[in-house]
Amino acid sequence: MGSRLTSVEQIEALPLLTQATVGARQAAAQQQAAATEAEEAAQEAGTAADEAAAAAQADPTDPALAQEAAAAAAAAEQATAAAEQARAGADEAGDVEVPTLGDVAEVTLETREATAYTRTNGEPSVGLAITKTPDGNAVDVSRALEDLQEEITTALDGGELVTVFDGAPFIEKSIEDLATEGLLGLGFAILVVLVFLLSVRLTLVTAVSIPLSLLLALIGLSALGYSLNILTLGALTISVGRVVDDSIVVIENIKRHIARGDERRTAVVEATREVAGAITSATIATVAVFLPLGFVTGQVGELFRPFAVTVALAMLASLLVALTIVPVLGFWFLGGKGRHGGRARADHDADDYPDRLQKAYLPVLRTALARPWLTLGLAGLLLVATGWTATQLKTDFIGSSGENTLQATLTLPTGTQLEETDEEAARVEQWLAEQDEVESYQVVAGSPGGIEAVFMGSGANTATFALTLVEGVEGEAFGETMAARFEEQLPEGASLVTAAGQQMGTSNLEVVVQAQDEDDLRAAADQVTEVMAQVGAADVTNNLTDTVPALRVEVDRAAAAEVGVVESQLGQLVQAATDGARVGRVEFDAQQLDVLLRQGEAADVDALADLEVATDEDGEAVRLGDVAELTTVEEAVSITRIDGLRAATVEGRPSGDDLGATTAELTAALEDLDVAEGVQVEVGGVSAEQASAFRSLGLALLAAIAIVYLVMVATFNSLVQPLILLVSVPFAATGSVALLLVTGFPLDVASLIGLLMLIGIVVTNAIVLIDLVNQYRDRGMDRHEAVVEGARHRLRPIVMTAAATILALTPLALAVTGGGAFLSQPLAMVVIGGLISSTLLTLILVPVLYELVERGAARIGGERHSRGPEAAA
């Protein structure tokens, strides 16, 4: 307004320059100008009369001059009289009174009526949400706020700053827990190496590869712009058992070469060269399986892409360390000549004596090779059993994060007044205050409302709770307890829904119903609501039943036109009489305040109908009810259209732990529904997200198998031998499915990522085995003997790498600390189970298949047509 106002009195003194006032002031100004002009004319006439009189006196004998003097005197008298009359009129018009705002209205400074109440730990409070930017770091933001807490508390002058929700402690605790589990896994992996190699020096050489590989991976993550979070640290933890594999193969082969009598430098070079091709191919295959994840869309792709990048960097780093640093350390730490005094014998591998592990393995291998078809038959039966067992698994989307925060929403029937909602919220607060598991809580009762809230309290029927639980209490479990506690005590039509932590996408079942006709839509939505309740969903809601009371004003346009009012004027009048019409903002005492215009008062619909809106020709008051019909109606909170069709959404919370079974039961029940023609029913929500994720990851698994096959084709220069190696892939599922079934874990997205990892892991063993067999055959060894000797000499590194990986993942599988368990635990379970079964079957089934395929090729072509030149030796 051009100046600042500091009091209500100043506002009341503001002039009202109405049209009438402005007209009166303009008329007064015109009269003042006319009076001034008349006075000037009278003065001029007086001067002319004086001059004429003087001329007549100078020549009294001239009658003409006398007549002129008399006429001038008369004109001057008339001009003077006219000037006096004009001045009197101007003086009277100059007293125009300008009304002020205080003359026509009552001006008050008021606090806006509350539409919500906020309390923290039972005390009135103001809620403040701080959200990090997409590039921000939650932990840094939390620490910065913690540093400012004392300063802010001092500035509050007696107030207190209470943090109700902070995701940083959970992140920090999860990272700390994962680091602990990673160190435990590292210790277990080193222990495995020590047990098998029985050499502290060799164990130290191998152990060096773990921190070096992880350090290189961290450098790569930093270069690519990734932060250290639950996903990337979880990937590093899972990689602990894998990054040592290449080093184990290299150092074990070096030891074997030295033990057979090779000179130390020759042993290191030849042993490293002997396995370089195999471990390179195996590592590339392990890394390549993650390539399809780059094409997985949605939150699954966003969630696991950093995980895949981290594992890939760690594996590539481990290969670099195994081929460069480990051989050098092996040269330094290992002894000189072997027991044969330095004689290097290329064919000595077949002459050395089996150790205890090989003695236990060889009879089983020879029996399987002697009865290949029986072995294949048993393997086939095992595969069929695996397929059947997989159908018994529970399925889920993404498990609970175990976060110790909780959000709850109390919803009362539509139309509930804010005070009633606040009373119900206070009952929940009282219970929360008594729970030892609750560290802090905040409640917001109500929400902003419009004209509906004035009459029926719409927008005030909800209360939201934000809880932080003491460390060690899982939000999901406490939420179930909280919901069960108030389930029977809430009023009819009310509900209390809880959600733990920060949900990754929706966690509810959802069915979308579409129809052109509103009645058909409502009927179908009601049927779907019943079906969802029947399949066991809890807290089922139908958004078509979410209605709010509304005021409908139907104007009689003809009657309104007779008294000179239009619909827009009536609308403004209703607004001004109820909630007040906002007509602008004013700067008041350095604050911007809304200016609300209230005209009349209406506490209910009848009072509204009695408002005066105009006067008729006889001067009688015309009421709003005379020109409009006022009714209260129930209207939908929102109207949703999808592809031009009206849509309704029915939601419910899965009550069981088998989302896949619930979805299948729901889908079957929906297919049996008898709905009107044109009605479309589609399952959405977490079920659709699960189906999309499983479909995408299923394609990623197939693509990963194809990529691994191509890598092995390039390695062996053969189209047939890679197929032999891929036989170990489906048998990895045998152990994975069995372990998931025994432990009761569902097959979820994290489990599928574990299966994706397994594809690259399990072929590693087969690659190093077949590669050595091919090398022996290229040296002239008989096929059968090459298979037996190759399997025997690769037994120790295969078992060592598998045992190292299994034991390194054991802390994660057992969730020793619980950090990031919702992702790492099912993934570790799958990898451990798959490694156990695939390792055992690789050592038996792959040699059998190799023998059968090569025997058949020899019979057909008289030579080994199924393989090309050896590529790794």
Disulfide bonds with the S-S distance in Angstrom:
none
